[in-house]
Amino acid sequence: MRQGKEVTMKGPRRFVESLLRGRRPRRFPVDDTDADILRAAIELRAARPGSGTPNEEFVVGLYQRLAQERREEAERRPVATRRQIVLGGALAATGVAVGVAIDRTLAGPGAPAGGGTLIPDAGVWHPVVAAAELPEGAVRAFDAGSVNGFVYRSGGRLRAISGTCTHQGCRLGLEAGMRLRCPCHRALFALDGRVLHHRFPGPLPALPRIAVRQADGVVQVYISA
């Protein structure tokens, strides 16, 4: 049992050390606790002067792996102790000063306007749900291959919104209260696409809308052919 725990902790520690030193981290199995550690490490790396943001290849690979392995990993462990040990050791090794990231609510000037509507040049109407299964106030997630999102009916009108975070393309999840949460950096969106809060220093774009209609008893979204 002890040996398994030590092996489990090596992965996050090595990942954080590599990330903060600007190296490409090695792969390792990720659980919910590790995902929290990795998010903190990415934010610390991005906060370092001149570091910029992680490159696209790294970001895409990391979040695809996180999404896959978090679905498969059912085991949960206490967060605080391991987080302090892993991050504390890595930061001591690299000499990085740690700050505290606080959720910032976007309001007023500086917040991006609506995300517009996605209209592909050559598109098709793709069926997502039977109209009878989408009554007033209901929300349904859909995955149309090239596009994923949410359709809902409000005030008697059909609406559809992208299900991809505008920060780094992570897939959003529907929370209680009809809000959309990014699992990667915890950004929060309203169902109409407005940004509610995030942790980033600059504005975060609103979610784009998707063209939607009801035809022959079926709700359809307009996507690339």
LUMKOL-371775 format. One record per residue: chain; residue number from 0; residue in one letter; x, y, z of N, C-alpha, C in turn. Coordinates in pm, whole numbers, always signed. Layout:
BEGIN
(atom A, NUM, A, (X, Y, Z), (X, Y, Z), (X, Y, Z));
...
This chain:
BEGIN
(atom A, 0, M, (+83, -120, +0), (+0, +0, +0), (+86, +125, +0));
(atom A, 1, R, (+190, +123, +84), (+280, +237, +92), (+351, +261, -41));
(atom A, 2, Q, (+396, +148, -102), (+466, +161, -229), (+377, +223, -335));
(atom A, 3, G, (+247, +184, -341), (+155, +239, -438), (+137, +387, -419));
(atom A, 4, K, (+130, +434, -293), (+113, +576, -267), (+233, +657, -312));
(atom A, 5, E, (+353, +601, -288), (+474, +672, -329), (+480, +685, -481));
(atom A, 6, V, (+441, +578, -552), (+442, +581, -697), (+343, +684, -747));
(atom A, 7, T, (+222, +688, -680), (+118, +782, -721), (+165, +926, -708));
(atom A, 8, M, (+243, +956, -604), (+286, +1093, -580), (+401, +1134, -668));
(atom A, 9, K, (+477, +1037, -720), (+590, +1073, -806), (+545, +1140, -934));
(atom A, 10, G, (+434, +1093, -991), (+386, +1149, -1116), (+357, +1297, -1108));
(atom A, 11, P, (+270, +1342, -1014), (+243, +1485, -1003), (+366, +1568, -972));
(atom A, 12, R, (+455, +1515, -881), (+574, +1592, -844), (+664, +1616, -964));
(atom A, 13, R, (+688, +1509, -1042), (+773, +1523, -1161), (+709, +1613, -1265));
(atom A, 14, F, (+577, +1602, -1279), (+505, +1686, -1376), (+523, +1833, -1340));
(atom A, 15, V, (+500, +1868, -1212), (+510, +2007, -1169), (+652, +2059, -1186));
(atom A, 16, E, (+751, +1979, -1147), (+891, +2021, -1161), (+926, +2047, -1307));
(atom A, 17, S, (+884, +1957, -1395), (+914, +1974, -1537), (+845, +2097, -1594));
(atom A, 18, L, (+720, +2115, -1555), (+643, +2229, -1607), (+705, +2361, -1565));
(atom A, 19, L, (+740, +2374, -1438), (+795, +2499, -1388), (+936, +2526, -1438));
(atom A, 20, R, (+1005, +2420, -1484), (+1139, +2438, -1541), (+1136, +2452, -1693));
(atom A, 21, G, (+1015, +2454, -1750), (+1002, +2473, -1894), (+1027, +2349, -1976));
(atom A, 22, R, (+1023, +2231, -1912), (+1044, +2106, -1984), (+910, +2041, -2019));
(atom A, 23, R, (+911, +1947, -2113), (+789, +1874, -2147), (+766, +1765, -2044));
(atom A, 24, P, (+655, +1769, -1968), (+631, +1670, -1863), (+605, +1531, -1919));
(atom A, 25, R, (+640, +1428, -1839), (+610, +1291, -1876), (+464, +1259, -1844));
(atom A, 26, R, (+411, +1161, -1914), (+275, +1117, -1887), (+269, +1035, -1759));
(atom A, 27, F, (+154, +1042, -1692), (+129, +957, -1577), (-21, +950, -1553));
(atom A, 28, P, (-72, +844, -1486), (-216, +832, -1459), (-264, +947, -1372));
(atom A, 29, V, (-380, +1005, -1406), (-432, +1123, -1337), (-564, +1091, -1268));
(atom A, 30, D, (-575, +1132, -1139), (-703, +1124, -1071), (-751, +1266, -1042));
(atom A, 31, D, (-863, +1282, -971), (-919, +1414, -945), (-823, +1502, -866));
(atom A, 32, T, (-752, +1442, -770), (-656, +1518, -691), (-542, +1569, -777));
(atom A, 33, D, (-488, +1481, -862), (-379, +1520, -951), (-422, +1631, -1044));
(atom A, 34, A, (-546, +1627, -1091), (-595, +1730, -1183), (-591, +1867, -1116));
(atom A, 35, D, (-628, +1875, -986), (-620, +2001, -914), (-476, +2050, -905));
(atom A, 36, I, (-385, +1958, -880), (-243, +1994, -871), (-193, +2047, -1005));
(atom A, 37, L, (-230, +1980, -1114), (-184, +2022, -1246), (-238, +2159, -1282));
(atom A, 38, R, (-366, +2184, -1248), (-424, +2316, -1277), (-344, +2425, -1205));
(atom A, 39, A, (-312, +2401, -1077), (-236, +2500, -1000), (-98, +2521, -1062));
(atom A, 40, A, (-35, +2412, -1106), (+99, +2423, -1166), (+95, +2504, -1296));
(atom A, 41, I, (-7, +2480, -1377), (-20, +2554, -1503), (-37, +2702, -1476));
(atom A, 42, E, (-121, +2736, -1374), (-142, +2877, -1341), (-13, +2941, -1290));
(atom A, 43, L, (+63, +2867, -1210), (+190, +2920, -1160), (+288, +2943, -1274));
(atom A, 44, R, (+295, +2848, -1367), (+385, +2860, -1481), (+346, +2980, -1567));
(atom A, 45, A, (+217, +2998, -1589), (+170, +3109, -1672), (+194, +3242, -1604));
(atom A, 46, A, (+200, +3243, -1469), (+219, +3368, -1395), (+364, +3414, -1391));
(atom A, 47, R, (+457, +3329, -1428), (+597, +3367, -1424), (+628, +3469, -1533));
(atom A, 48, P, (+707, +3573, -1501), (+739, +3676, -1600), (+802, +3617, -1724));
(atom A, 49, G, (+749, +3656, -1840), (+805, +3613, -1967), (+773, +3472, -2006));
(atom A, 50, S, (+689, +3405, -1926), (+664, +3264, -1956), (+560, +3246, -2064));
(atom A, 51, G, (+470, +3344, -2080), (+363, +3330, -2178), (+268, +3221, -2135));
(atom A, 52, T, (+200, +3159, -2229), (+108, +3050, -2198), (+162, +2921, -2254));
(atom A, 53, P, (+117, +2806, -2201), (+166, +2678, -2253), (+140, +2665, -2402));
(atom A, 54, N, (+229, +2596, -2475), (+210, +2585, -2619), (+88, +2500, -2650));
(atom A, 55, E, (+37, +2518, -2772), (-89, +2455, -2809), (-82, +2302, -2803));
(atom A, 56, E, (+29, +2244, -2848), (+42, +2099, -2847), (+32, +2044, -2706));
(atom A, 57, F, (+101, +2111, -2613), (+99, +2068, -2474), (-41, +2079, -2415));
(atom A, 58, V, (-107, +2194, -2438), (-240, +2218, -2381), (-341, +2116, -2431));
(atom A, 59, V, (-343, +2095, -2562), (-440, +2000, -2620), (-415, +1860, -2566));
(atom A, 60, G, (-289, +1817, -2565), (-257, +1683, -2516), (-293, +1666, -2370));
(atom A, 61, L, (-261, +1767, -2288), (-289, +1759, -2146), (-437, +1747, -2118));
(atom A, 62, Y, (-516, +1834, -2180), (-658, +1835, -2146), (-732, +1716, -2204));
(atom A, 63, Q, (-688, +1665, -2317), (-749, +1542, -2367), (-721, +1427, -2271));
(atom A, 64, R, (-597, +1420, -2221), (-561, +1314, -2128), (-635, +1329, -1995));
(atom A, 65, L, (-645, +1452, -1946), (-718, +1475, -1822), (-863, +1433, -1834));
(atom A, 66, A, (-926, +1474, -1943), (-1067, +1441, -1961), (-1089, +1291, -1965));
(atom A, 67, Q, (-1002, +1220, -2038), (-1016, +1076, -2050), (-991, +1005, -1918));
(atom A, 68, E, (-884, +1042, -1850), (-846, +969, -1730), (-932, +1006, -1610));
(atom A, 69, R, (-987, +1128, -1609), (-1077, +1164, -1499), (-1207, +1088, -1511));
(atom A, 70, R, (-1250, +1056, -1632), (-1371, +976, -1649), (-1348, +834, -1600));
(atom A, 71, E, (-1227, +783, -1620), (-1198, +645, -1584), (-1161, +628, -1437));
(atom A, 72, E, (-1115, +734, -1376), (-1066, +725, -1238), (-1177, +754, -1138));
(atom A, 73, A, (-1218, +654, -1062), (-1328, +672, -967), (-1277, +698, -825));
(atom A, 74, E, (-1153, +662, -800), (-1099, +675, -666), (-1076, +821, -630));
(atom A, 75, R, (-1109, +860, -507), (-1087, +997, -459), (-1000, +992, -334));
(atom A, 76, R, (-907, +1090, -324), (-817, +1095, -209), (-819, +1236, -151));
(atom A, 77, P, (-778, +1255, -25), (-770, +1390, +32), (-678, +1477, -50));
(atom A, 78, V, (-716, +1605, -66), (-641, +1693, -154), (-533, +1773, -84));
(atom A, 79, A, (-563, +1829, +34), (-477, +1930, +92), (-335, +1882, +118));
(atom A, 80, T, (-320, +1766, +181), (-186, +1720, +219), (-99, +1694, +98));
(atom A, 81, R, (-152, +1622, +1), (-72, +1590, -118), (-43, +1716, -199));
(atom A, 82, R, (-139, +1805, -204), (-119, +1930, -279), (-3, +2009, -220));
(atom A, 83, Q, (-1, +2020, -87), (+106, +2095, -22), (+241, +2028, -44));
(atom A, 84, I, (+245, +1894, -31), (+372, +1822, -46), (+425, +1836, -188));
(atom A, 85, V, (+339, +1808, -287), (+385, +1809, -427), (+422, +1948, -472));
(atom A, 86, L, (+331, +2045, -452), (+361, +2180, -498), (+472, +2244, -415));
(atom A, 87, G, (+472, +2219, -284), (+574, +2278, -199), (+713, +2233, -240));
(atom A, 88, G, (+730, +2101, -263), (+861, +2051, -303), (+904, +2102, -438));
(atom A, 89, A, (+813, +2108, -532), (+847, +2155, -666), (+883, +2302, -667));
(atom A, 90, L, (+808, +2382, -593), (+835, +2526, -591), (+967, +2556, -520));
(atom A, 91, A, (+998, +2478, -418), (+1126, +2498, -350), (+1241, +2467, -444));
(atom A, 92, A, (+1224, +2364, -526), (+1331, +2323, -618), (+1352, +2426, -728));
(atom A, 93, T, (+1249, +2496, -766), (+1261, +2589, -878), (+1269, +2735, -834));
(atom A, 94, G, (+1248, +2763, -708), (+1259, +2899, -659), (+1148, +2990, -706));
(atom A, 95, V, (+1028, +2935, -725), (+916, +3016, -772), (+837, +3068, -654));
(atom A, 96, A, (+804, +3194, -656), (+720, +3250, -551), (+575, +3219, -581));
(atom A, 97, V, (+503, +3177, -478), (+365, +3134, -498), (+270, +3246, -460));
(atom A, 98, G, (+174, +3273, -548), (+67, +3367, -519), (-64, +3292, -510));
(atom A, 99, V, (-167, +3360, -475), (-297, +3297, -464), (-385, +3347, -577));
(atom A, 100, A, (-439, +3252, -657), (-530, +3288, -765), (-670, +3295, -708));
(atom A, 101, I, (-736, +3407, -729), (-870, +3427, -676), (-967, +3444, -791));
(atom A, 102, D, (-1082, +3380, -781), (-1185, +3395, -885), (-1219, +3542, -899));
(atom A, 103, R, (-1230, +3588, -1025), (-1264, +3725, -1053), (-1394, +3730, -1132));
(atom A, 104, T, (-1491, +3805, -1081), (-1619, +3816, -1149), (-1611, +3926, -1254));
(atom A, 105, L, (-1654, +3894, -1375), (-1653, +3991, -1483), (-1782, +4072, -1480));
(atom A, 106, A, (-1769, +4201, -1487), (-1888, +4286, -1493), (-1848, +4421, -1551));
(atom A, 107, G, (-1940, +4486, -1622), (-1917, +4620, -1672), (-1816, +4625, -1784));
(atom A, 108, P, (-1754, +4745, -1806), (-1660, +4763, -1916), (-1543, +4666, -1904));
(atom A, 109, G, (-1494, +4620, -2020), (-1381, +4529, -2023), (-1422, +4386, -2045));
(atom A, 110, A, (-1546, +4352, -2012), (-1594, +4217, -2037), (-1636, +4207, -2182));
(atom A, 111, P, (-1596, +4099, -2252), (-1630, +4088, -2393), (-1780, +4083, -2415));
(atom A, 112, A, (-1824, +4133, -2528), (-1964, +4128, -2563), (-2002, +3986, -2602));
(atom A, 113, G, (-2125, +3969, -2655), (-2172, +3837, -2693), (-2075, +3770, -2789));
(atom A, 114, G, (-2076, +3637, -2787), (-1982, +3563, -2869), (-2021, +3549, -3014));
(atom A, 115, G, (-2132, +3611, -3056), (-2173, +3599, -3195), (-2233, +3462, -3224));
(atom A, 116, T, (-2260, +3436, -3349), (-2319, +3308, -3390), (-2228, +3237, -3488));
(atom A, 117, L, (-2207, +3108, -3466), (-2125, +3027, -3556), (-2206, +2994, -3681));
(atom A, 118, I, (-2162, +3044, -3795), (-2230, +3018, -3922), (-2126, +2963, -4020));
(atom A, 119, P, (-2120, +2832, -4039), (-2023, +2776, -4134), (-2055, +2814, -4277));
(atom A, 120, D, (-1950, +2826, -4360), (-1970, +2861, -4502), (-2049, +2754, -4574));
(atom A, 121, A, (-2015, +2629, -4550), (-2087, +2518, -4611), (-2135, +2428, -4497));
(atom A, 122, G, (-2264, +2437, -4467), (-2313, +2364, -4351), (-2434, +2279, -4380));
(atom A, 123, V, (-2473, +2203, -4279), (-2591, +2117, -4287), (-2668, +2129, -4157));
(atom A, 124, W, (-2798, +2102, -4164), (-2879, +2098, -4043), (-2870, +1959, -3983));
(atom A, 125, H, (-2819, +1952, -3861), (-2793, +1823, -3795), (-2894, +1802, -3683));
(atom A, 126, P, (-2968, +1689, -3684), (-3066, +1664, -3578), (-2999, +1632, -3446));
(atom A, 127, V, (-3051, +1688, -3337), (-2989, +1663, -3206), (-3087, +1603, -3104));
(atom A, 128, V, (-3216, +1638, -3113), (-3312, +1585, -3015), (-3453, +1604, -3070));
(atom A, 129, A, (-3543, +1514, -3033), (-3682, +1530, -3072), (-3740, +1652, -3001));
(atom A, 130, A, (-3821, +1729, -3072), (-3878, +1852, -3015), (-3958, +1823, -2889));
(atom A, 131, A, (-4024, +1708, -2886), (-4106, +1672, -2770), (-4021, +1649, -2645));
(atom A, 132, E, (-3893, +1623, -2664), (-3803, +1596, -2552), (-3733, +1723, -2504));
(atom A, 133, L, (-3772, +1836, -2561), (-3712, +1963, -2520), (-3824, +2063, -2486));
(atom A, 134, P, (-3892, +2042, -2374), (-3999, +2134, -2333), (-3942, +2267, -2282));
(atom A, 135, E, (-4028, +2359, -2249), (-3987, +2488, -2195), (-3899, +2469, -2071));
(atom A, 136, G, (-3783, +2535, -2071), (-3692, +2529, -1958), (-3595, +2413, -1959));
(atom A, 137, A, (-3611, +2320, -2054), (-3522, +2204, -2059), (-3392, +2236, -2133));
(atom A, 138, V, (-3285, +2165, -2097), (-3154, +2181, -2161), (-3104, +2042, -2201));
(atom A, 139, R, (-3051, +2030, -2321), (-2995, +1903, -2366), (-2856, +1926, -2425));
(atom A, 140, A, (-2761, +1846, -2382), (-2627, +1851, -2442), (-2629, +1773, -2573));
(atom A, 141, F, (-2543, +1814, -2665), (-2532, +1739, -2790), (-2386, +1737, -2837));
(atom A, 142, D, (-2354, +1636, -2915), (-2222, +1623, -2975), (-2244, +1588, -3122));
(atom A, 143, A, (-2216, +1684, -3208), (-2239, +1664, -3351), (-2108, +1636, -3426));
(atom A, 144, G, (-2008, +1590, -3355), (-1880, +1560, -3418), (-1790, +1681, -3425));
(atom A, 145, S, (-1816, +1770, -3519), (-1732, +1889, -3533), (-1767, +1996, -3430));
(atom A, 146, V, (-1887, +1986, -3372), (-1935, +2086, -3276), (-2007, +2015, -3163));
(atom A, 147, N, (-1983, +2062, -3041), (-2063, +2016, -2928), (-2121, +2137, -2858));
(atom A, 148, G, (-2234, +2118, -2792), (-2296, +2231, -2727), (-2420, +2192, -2650));
(atom A, 149, F, (-2506, +2291, -2628), (-2629, +2271, -2553), (-2744, +2340, -2625));
(atom A, 150, V, (-2857, +2274, -2633), (-2978, +2334, -2687), (-3077, +2347, -2573));
(atom A, 151, Y, (-3156, +2454, -2575), (-3256, +2472, -2471), (-3371, +2558, -2525));
(atom A, 152, R, (-3483, +2553, -2453), (-3601, +2629, -2494), (-3634, +2727, -2381));
(atom A, 153, S, (-3638, +2854, -2415), (-3664, +2958, -2316), (-3757, +3063, -2375));
(atom A, 154, G, (-3864, +3093, -2305), (-3959, +3192, -2356), (-4023, +3148, -2485));
(atom A, 155, G, (-4033, +3016, -2505), (-4093, +2964, -2627), (-3999, +2961, -2746));
(atom A, 156, R, (-3874, +3005, -2727), (-3778, +3010, -2836), (-3666, +2907, -2816));
(atom A, 157, L, (-3623, +2850, -2927), (-3510, +2758, -2924), (-3379, +2836, -2926));
(atom A, 158, R, (-3283, +2788, -2848), (-3151, +2850, -2849), (-3046, +2739, -2840));
(atom A, 159, A, (-2928, +2767, -2896), (-2816, +2671, -2887), (-2689, +2749, -2861));
(atom A, 160, I, (-2603, +2692, -2778), (-2479, +2758, -2739), (-2365, +2659, -2747));
(atom A, 161, S, (-2247, +2707, -2782), (-2129, +2620, -2789), (-2098, +2560, -2653));
(atom A, 162, G, (-2050, +2436, -2652), (-2012, +2369, -2528), (-1862, +2363, -2510));
(atom A, 163, T, (-1787, +2450, -2579), (-1641, +2451, -2571), (-1593, +2581, -2509));
(atom A, 164, C, (-1512, +2571, -2405), (-1461, +2691, -2337), (-1378, +2775, -2431));
(atom A, 165, T, (-1394, +2906, -2424), (-1322, +2998, -2513), (-1180, +3027, -2466));
(atom A, 166, H, (-1138, +2965, -2355), (-1000, +2984, -2309), (-905, +2892, -2386));
(atom A, 167, Q, (-918, +2761, -2363), (-828, +2667, -2429), (-902, +2545, -2485));
(atom A, 168, G, (-1031, +2560, -2508), (-1105, +2456, -2580), (-1149, +2336, -2499));
(atom A, 169, C, (-1152, +2346, -2366), (-1201, +2234, -2285), (-1353, +2223, -2297));
(atom A, 170, R, (-1402, +2104, -2282), (-1546, +2080, -2295), (-1618, +2118, -2166));
(atom A, 171, L, (-1725, +2195, -2178), (-1798, +2243, -2063), (-1899, +2141, -2011));
(atom A, 172, G, (-1928, +2151, -1882), (-2029, +2065, -1821), (-2142, +2149, -1765));
(atom A, 173, L, (-2262, +2094, -1768), (-2381, +2165, -1717), (-2393, +2144, -1568));
(atom A, 174, E, (-2403, +2257, -1494), (-2418, +2251, -1349), (-2560, +2290, -1309));
(atom A, 175, A, (-2591, +2268, -1182), (-2719, +2314, -1128), (-2728, +2465, -1145));
(atom A, 176, G, (-2848, +2515, -1168), (-2864, +2657, -1189), (-2842, +2698, -1333));
(atom A, 177, M, (-2838, +2599, -1423), (-2822, +2625, -1567), (-2695, +2703, -1597));
(atom A, 178, R, (-2585, +2663, -1535), (-2456, +2727, -1561), (-2361, +2625, -1621));
(atom A, 179, L, (-2266, +2675, -1700), (-2171, +2588, -1770), (-2032, +2607, -1709));
(atom A, 180, R, (-1972, +2498, -1664), (-1844, +2504, -1594), (-1735, +2439, -1676));
(atom A, 181, C, (-1620, +2507, -1688), (-1503, +2449, -1753), (-1427, +2365, -1650));
(atom A, 182, P, (-1400, +2236, -1679), (-1330, +2151, -1582), (-1180, +2177, -1574));
(atom A, 183, C, (-1126, +2252, -1670), (-981, +2272, -1675), (-934, +2386, -1584));
(atom A, 184, H, (-998, +2503, -1593), (-957, +2616, -1511), (-1074, +2680, -1438));
(atom A, 185, R, (-1187, +2610, -1434), (-1302, +2649, -1352), (-1372, +2777, -1396));
(atom A, 186, A, (-1355, +2817, -1522), (-1432, +2930, -1574), (-1580, +2893, -1572));
(atom A, 187, L, (-1665, +2993, -1554), (-1808, +2969, -1542), (-1885, +3059, -1639));
(atom A, 188, F, (-1976, +2996, -1714), (-2055, +3069, -1813), (-2204, +3054, -1783));
(atom A, 189, A, (-2280, +3156, -1822), (-2426, +3145, -1817), (-2471, +3066, -1940));
(atom A, 190, L, (-2592, +3018, -1937), (-2643, +2937, -2047), (-2656, +3018, -2176));
(atom A, 191, D, (-2665, +3151, -2164), (-2671, +3234, -2284), (-2533, +3271, -2337));
(atom A, 192, G, (-2427, +3217, -2275), (-2291, +3239, -2323), (-2212, +3343, -2247));
(atom A, 193, R, (-2278, +3421, -2162), (-2206, +3525, -2087), (-2106, +3462, -1989));
(atom A, 194, V, (-1993, +3530, -1972), (-1893, +3484, -1875), (-1934, +3533, -1737));
(atom A, 195, L, (-1943, +3440, -1641), (-1979, +3477, -1505), (-1856, +3502, -1419));
(atom A, 196, H, (-1761, +3407, -1417), (-1630, +3434, -1360), (-1520, +3345, -1413));
(atom A, 197, H, (-1397, +3389, -1386), (-1280, +3315, -1431), (-1160, +3358, -1349));
(atom A, 198, R, (-1043, +3298, -1375), (-922, +3327, -1297), (-814, +3397, -1378));
(atom A, 199, F, (-846, +3445, -1493), (-743, +3496, -1583), (-729, +3647, -1572));
(atom A, 200, P, (-610, +3700, -1599), (-589, +3845, -1584), (-663, +3930, -1687));
(atom A, 201, G, (-690, +3874, -1805), (-760, +3950, -1908), (-900, +3898, -1931));
(atom A, 202, P, (-977, +3968, -2016), (-1115, +3925, -2043), (-1120, +3789, -2111));
(atom A, 203, L, (-1226, +3716, -2086), (-1251, +3587, -2149), (-1370, +3603, -2244));
(atom A, 204, P, (-1357, +3565, -2371), (-1469, +3582, -2466), (-1592, +3502, -2425));
(atom A, 205, A, (-1707, +3555, -2458), (-1831, +3484, -2433), (-1841, +3364, -2527));
(atom A, 206, L, (-1927, +3270, -2494), (-1948, +3153, -2580), (-2027, +3193, -2705));
(atom A, 207, P, (-1987, +3142, -2821), (-2065, +3171, -2942), (-2195, +3092, -2945));
(atom A, 208, R, (-2295, +3151, -3007), (-2422, +3082, -3027), (-2414, +2995, -3152));
(atom A, 209, I, (-2506, +2901, -3163), (-2514, +2811, -3277), (-2653, +2822, -3337));
(atom A, 210, A, (-2662, +2833, -3468), (-2791, +2843, -3534), (-2872, +2717, -3505));
(atom A, 211, V, (-3000, +2734, -3472), (-3084, +2621, -3434), (-3225, +2641, -3490));
(atom A, 212, R, (-3293, +2531, -3519), (-3430, +2539, -3568), (-3505, +2410, -3532));
(atom A, 213, Q, (-3636, +2414, -3549), (-3719, +2295, -3532), (-3786, +2264, -3665));
(atom A, 214, A, (-3769, +2141, -3713), (-3826, +2101, -3840), (-3873, +1956, -3832));
(atom A, 215, D, (-3996, +1932, -3873), (-4052, +1796, -3872), (-4042, +1730, -3736));
(atom A, 216, G, (-4065, +1810, -3632), (-4065, +1754, -3497), (-3928, +1726, -3439));
(atom A, 217, V, (-3824, +1780, -3501), (-3686, +1755, -3457), (-3613, +1888, -3440));
(atom A, 218, V, (-3536, +1900, -3332), (-3450, +2017, -3312), (-3319, +1992, -3385));
(atom A, 219, Q, (-3277, +2089, -3466), (-3157, +2074, -3548), (-3063, +2193, -3527));
(atom A, 220, V, (-2933, +2167, -3535), (-2834, +2274, -3529), (-2759, +2278, -3662));
(atom A, 221, Y, (-2712, +2398, -3697), (-2644, +2417, -3824), (-2493, +2408, -3802));
(atom A, 222, I, (-2430, +2305, -3863), (-2288, +2281, -3842), (-2218, +2260, -3975));
(atom A, 223, S, (-2085, +2255, -3971), (-2007, +2232, -4093), (-2038, +2095, -4152));
(atom A, 224, A, (-2044, +2091, -4284), (-2075, +1964, -4353), (-1958, +1868, -4341));
